[in-house]
């Protein structure tokens, strides 16, 4: 796995944040992850031209201030973030949320498992795929 991989986790639930971060650390200590706890914080982070973009964004949909779907829509309209890899990681399995996410060009949609072990496995699998197996766009 590449040593300079950066993830932005956009998650307002402290328990889900902790589980995701723990699973990512188990995947590899070389992944550097930042957390945005609402959609506005994520937008400010990703639209700041002085800050390098992450390799991957893990995006919850139900967020305060700016929803995950609205954030995704904004990201796809801006040249800087148009092709940013965004994986929706949410508790919703509503078909309308899945459809809306893909309409805004989410790269993947993953429902968060409820069970702790499954949750960790899902995060590790998505990390392995998106950060190791998948060929990342050139920076």
Phi, psi and omega in degrees: 000135179306142185280342187251041183273136182235135178238141168249118175265122178251101191208127180262351180268115183301324179293315179294323176300311182297315179298317181295314180297320178298315180295321179294321178295324177292328179298309176191139176286352183277351177276128179257118184242134172250161181234134169246130188262002172204169184295325179293317178299319178295316179299315179300317180297310188282336181267358180282109184294343179278350182255131176295145178287149174287163175286333186208140173245128172258115192241120170281154181270318185272092184235151173286160176071297175230125181292161177301320179295318178294320178299315179299317178299315179298316182300322183284347180268351185250132183305318183302323187245006186305321185252013178300135179286120181234120176251120176283123179235101192217163177275348183282134171242021178294127178306326180294324177290320178298310180301311182298322179296314179290330175296331177267015174066039169299144179280337179195159179227119182232129176275132179291125173291153180279320183289137183304309182299315179298319180301311179299318179298317180297316180295319178297317179297315180292323176297315178299316181293303188288332185255347183238305183285313181294143174271117183286148177295149178297146181278000000 
